[in-house]
Amino acid sequence: HEIRTDLDRAIASRPEGLRDLCVRLHGSTMAEIAREMGIPRTTLYDRLNKLRDAFSEAGLEDYL
């Protein structure tokens, strides 16, 4: 339960676009998400790196 709380906190502290990316990653590939959002995959990978950085800062790098 503690990890879920930490993950929720890390995700909630991100801007809306990054929170949306987290939700989309549960059921879609990066290519599908990029197509749905109308953005290049490179931009999407940049956003994913921001999420990874946020998780690392929160001490959650084991869950990346």
Buried (B, 14 or more C-beta within 10 A) or exposed (E): EEEEEBBEEBBEEBEEEBBBBBEBBEEEEBEEBBEEBEBEBEEBEEBBEBBEEBBEEBEBEEEE
